[in-house]
């Protein structure tokens, strides 16, 4: 399992991505054979979250992830293809960034 590294996060104003290597990472030339030569040898960025409207707590998310979870565990919980029983809602739900953070104990802004 791989710990998050704070320096490997990127934020563009809407999307939070992770560009670090982990046990399930794939290099860009494998994920996209037509990638730009500057991407060869680098891991494909992983989608962490999209902050669409209003308050964008991306720094709080980064700090929480670095301190509390591995890359692989977060990606498993946030994967939309995985289904989980949600105690909060009382029914089965697909993985998502919000579900992953709630399942990991993130409480958000107080």
N, C-alpha and C positions, 0 to 999 in steps of 0.2 A: 504494500500500500504506500502511496505517495502523498506526502504533506503538500498543501498549497504553498507556493512561494509568492509573497506579496509583489515582488518585482515582475512577475510573469502575467499580471493582469493588465488588460488594456480597456479603456473606457473612451467611447467616441461621442458621448452626449446622449446616447440612447441604448447602446448595446455594451454589456460587460462580457468580455471574452477572456479566456485563459490560454496562454501560449506556452506553457511549460510542458516538459515531458512527464509522462506517467506510464504505468504498466500497460495501459490500453491505447496509448497514443500511436498514431500513424503519421509518418512523414508526409509532407505535402505532395511530393512527387509520386507517392503511392495513391493518396486520396484523389489527386487531380493531376494526371500525367501531363497536362498542358499548362501547368502552373508556371509562373514567371521564374526565371533562373535564380533570382534572389531568394526564393522560397525553398529551393532544393536543400535537403538536409535538416530543415526545420519542421517541428511537429505542427500538424494541422491544428489551428485554434479551436478550442472547445467553447461552445455557447454556454454562458453561465446565466444570464438574465437579460431581459429587455425592460427598460423603465420608460414607459410610453408617456404618461401624463403626470403632472404635478410633482410632488416631492420625489426625489430620486436618491434613495439611500445607498448608492453603490459603494461608498467608502465603508459604511457600516457592514454591508454584506461581505466585502473583502476581509475586513478585520475579523468578523465572525468565522468565516470559512478558514482563514489561516490558523486561527486559534483552536477550532473545534472539530474539524472533519478532514478526511482524506479526499483527494480528487476523485478516486474511483467510487467512493460511497455517495458523494454528491451527484455525480453523473448518473449513477444507478437510480437514485431517488427522483432526479429531475427528468429522466427519460420518459417521454410521452408513451412509449410502447409498453412500459411496465405498469401494472395495475396494483394498487395498494388499498387496504381498508383504512379509511380516514375516521379516526375517533371523533374529530371535530364535527364532521358532517354526518357521520353514522351510515355511510355507504362506501362502496368501492369507487375509487377515483383513479385517473391516470396520473402518472408522474408529471410534475411541472416544477419550475423554479420556486414558486410560492409554496407548493406542497412540500418540496424538499427542505426548504428553510424552516417551515413550521414543524416538520417531523424531526428536525435536528435540534429544535428548541429555541430558534430565533424568535424573539418577541417584538422586534421592531422598535420604533420610536415610542418612548414613554410619554 
